[in-house]
Amino acid sequence: VRLVESGGGVVQAGESLTLSCVASGFSVDAYGMRWYRQEPGKERRWIASLSRSGESTDYAESVRGSFTFSRDSAKNTVYLQMNNLKPEDKAEYFCNPGGGTNWGRGTQVTVSS
């Protein structure tokens, strides 16, 4: 199992980013995929889920309405579209299959005010 997150960067408040997570060794269609983030000095926290069917999503209150979770089964990749970014969204972002123990290296997002 391998997960490679990318798409992070340094942006200004109000701007957007789209994160990608390319999976190998398993199918993203076989799991309810999740995104987590880890802010400096804090524990990793769940922020979004996509059901195994791909038909339903769930978001933490802190990102609901601004972030959108999607997937491309043909590319075995999931995405997190992040709009209207705020300084408090600064974190390392990780994808995860089914809430298990497999993690990638993450991708860093920094938002300046």
Order of alpha helices (4+ residues) and beta strands (2+ residues): beta-beta-beta-beta-beta-beta-beta-beta-beta-beta
